[in-house]
């Protein structure tokens, strides 16, 4: 026995306000908004999802998703959602920043590291090992934490010196 065919998915009749909003969206600089308005207006004009997809060069599933979204949220669905997290809570809050400050006042060797100089990457690694952060943060995250604390981070430099009186002259001629 053959199953019944599903009726094609359409937007249905648009209110005058919805039609005006969708038509104004055709002038949007945002490509996602423009495409969704094109889909919804074509559907309101009676075109099937497969026809709309072929005409606009997108998938029929994208057309169906847009129509379903319109049915639940009306014209709110045409604006693309924010790509970032819904809430940006700093992994390094004030308390954890103070723990970071305490770590940086120790020598890396106190944490079993084979160096005496802190780098942002090494600080991220030690913060993770010490349970300050759930994972090793990016160098930029550590830098921003220092900035929030009002600390200016400068990369440590190893100064090379020599007892040779002509060392400075030789060194400056190498860089010229």
Secondary structure, 3 states (H helix, E strand, C coil): CCCCCCCCCCCCCCCHHHHHHHHHHCCCCCHHHHHHHHHHHHHHCCCCHHHHHHHHCCCHHHHHHHHHHHHHHHHHHHCCCCCCCCCCCCCCCHHHHHHHHHHHCCCHHHHCCCCCCCCHHHHHHHHHHCCCCCCCCCHHHHHHHHHHCCCCCCCCCCCCCCCCCCHHHHHHHHHC
